Amino acid sequence: MKFLFDLLAVLLFFGAYLITKDIYIATEVAMVTAALQVGFVYLRHRKVETMLLISSGMILVLGALTLYLHNPLFIKFKPTAVYWLFAIVLGGSWLLRGKNLIKLMLEKQLAMPDLIWTRLNWAWATFFLLLGVLNLFVALRFTEAQWVNFKAYGTTGLIFAFAIAQSIYLARHVQELPGQTKE
């Protein structure tokens, strides 16, 4: 359920666009939703997760530029900014601090050799880098409606397919966690 809540602004953006065919109205809907989400989470928990703050901040800043300059390219660049941020964080944490963030997030659920964790980290960093490039390509070369469809269905499908491919690759390398027994 948290996953859907985190995506609420994006989902309502697509819903508003499908109903109105107006990217400016859809942008306004996303901006209001993002602001309300942050406010709701803060009032409920007195803390807002960094990812929600970053995503909402990007929606608000790029959405404001879209509306103020009446140029939809700013909101179209938001997915690229998010994907490239993921790529920079995953690659940068490894290069600058020797930290494998994918391993840190998943090591309690999966045991694998360090080489496989490293490959997984770089695979996701590269995937997000390329997905950002692909979003830019579609945003700049195709119609607004085609970009919205690509963002709604294409990137979702690509992320899902990449995750499935990673799961198949990782299945060969997963080891038993300490204290785990086969039944």
Secondary structure, DSSP 8 states (H G I E B T S, - for coil): -HHHHHTHHHHHHHHHHHHH--HHHHHHHHHHHHHHHHHHHHHHHS---HHHHHHHHHHHHHHHHHHHHT-THHHHHHHHHHHHHHHHHHHHHHHHH---HHHHHHTTT-B--HHHHHHHHHHHHHHHHHHHHHHHHHHHHS-HHHHHHIIIIIHHHHHHHHHHHHHHHHHTT-B--TT----
